C-alpha cells in the first residue's frame, strides 16, 4: 500500500524528491493534490510503499528537506 510521507510545494520540488528517493533505492511516486496541481501548479504528495516509509523519511531528513 502507498502512503504519503511529504507534501511538496510544487511539481519541481516533487520531481526532485521523487528522484532523490529513487536514487536511494526507494520506490517513490508523486501525485497532485487538489485541482490547481492538476493544472501543473500547487502541492504534490510524495508517496512510497508503506514498508519503506521509515527509510524514506530518514532519507529526506538526511538531506534536510524543508
Long-range contacts (C-beta under 8 A, 24 or more apart in sequence): 1-49, 1-50, 2-29, 2-47, 2-48, 2-49, 2-50, 3-47, 3-48, 3-49, 3-50, 3-53, 4-45, 4-46, 4-47, 5-46, 5-47, 5-48, 5-53, 5-56, 5-57, 5-60, 6-45, 6-46, 6-60, 6-65, 7-33, 7-43, 7-44, 7-45, 7-46, 8-43, 8-44, 8-45, 8-46, 9-43, 10-41, 10-42, 10-43, 10-44, 11-37, 11-40, 11-41, 11-44, 13-44, 14-44, 14-46, 17-46, 17-60, 17-65, 18-46, 20-59, 20-60, 20-63, 20-65, 21-46, 21-48, 21-56, 21-59, 21-60, 24-55, 24-59, 26-52, 26-55, 26-56, 26-59, 27-52, 28-56
